């Protein structure tokens, strides 16, 4: 079994008087991680928020009744907690009134769970995000050389646990994920009036990975107005399907200030949406695949290692561009992502003149470990 980086982090947070909340898309391994941590221990009570009787249980509940339900259990696990109404208040009740138990909750829709728990659980929780398996976790599993050999495969099929563990049936698994599990929490919301528009929007975003995104252009493509497109993208971001990267600007007249790019958390899901699982040798979108892959893996690395960094891309009206800009502790670092190690790239003169203290590096398939390990 592949050891997840968050396993050690969560172990160190147990029994410290705070709830532990684990957020991430469905099927990324949240439940598996908790089973690895707690197994079949008699001290654990498992509750599934997708089950109707569990939702009903929490509708009108008191600390006295909860104590009776929990009995002698020391750890209470609530899976898919966002499905329970007012779960934040319920978790606050448990944390405040039954401090002898360790409360752990998972959620696959950050907008519902975060909105419900942030205010009630202020100062009472540790919150972590969990992503599909990372490059670093696979390197720890079977070594750097082996994982670098697998890069062409990962760029096409991604890192979802079921995909990694079921070699030969990756297409079928990704089709199922993209057709059901991934949209489940979004489609359950009342805001989604046109699910077919959502699918067209996702396909449009998949084709535009690595390019600037216009809400107006997307609205024409999927038959939704621009405001609805923006709202759907926010929901897709909060269910860990896509994420936005804004443009870096320090008020130079030629810099773009309000543009954005949108990336997918996983290459396999992106490729499933456009029904293209061709190997790299037969593709025209290698640059976009590599850019999406490195962005998502870098995000996993920064989050898991608790490195606080702001991330953008840089582009001017004259179409001079740098793929990734990071700023941490006042230091600006620029990255250009190229699949081929011998690809040529010259840092735009305007960037060098205005950010002379910045660092720059081209990241390709031969040196990818420099920013992911």
Secondary structure, DSSP 8 states (H G I E B T S, - for coil): ----THHHHHHHHTTSSSEEEEE--TTSSHHHHHHHHHTT-TTEEEEETTSHHHHHHTTS--HHHHHHHHTT-SEEEEETGGGSTTHHHHHHHHHHH-TTSEEEEEES-HHHHHHHHTTTTTTSEEEEE--S--HHHHHHHH-HHHHHHTHHHHHHH---HHHHHSTT-HHHHHHHHHHTGGGHHHHTSTT-S-HHHHHHHHHHHHHTTTSB--HHHHHHHHT--HHHHHHHHHHHHHTTSEEEEEB--SS-TTB--S-EEEEES-HHHHHHHTT----GGG-S-HHHHHHHHHHHHHHHHHHHTT---EEEEEEBTT--EEEEEEEETTEEEEEEE-SSTT------HHHHHH-TT-EEEEE-TTTTHHHH-
